[in-house]
Amino acid sequence: MADPQFVRVAERHRAPVAIVIDGRPFQAVAGDTLLTALLLAGARVRVAEFGPGDRAGFCLMGACQDCWVNLADGTRTRACTTPVADGLSVLTA
């Protein structure tokens, strides 16, 4: 993945949460949304479905439908409204 869009600058005391992004382990923290974790891990949330380019979310609050991702089990979910949980595995491509 490319350089992250987000950088955590404060509130690092929350419990770590181990997730997997495109087969790579990533450590989020309790209370993060999946969107936060994805943008901390890299520059995109997913690959665009209807054209070239990457998507990075738009509204960040569940209104725009731009952050839909697939979980490893095939479930589609909005990254901006899905809290991270230990073992969560997401595919962005």
Summary of the structure (lengths in Angstrom):
residues: 93
radius of gyration: 12.3
end to end distance: 11.0
largest distance: 39.8
contacts: 258
relative contact order: 0.26
helix: 12%
strand: 30%
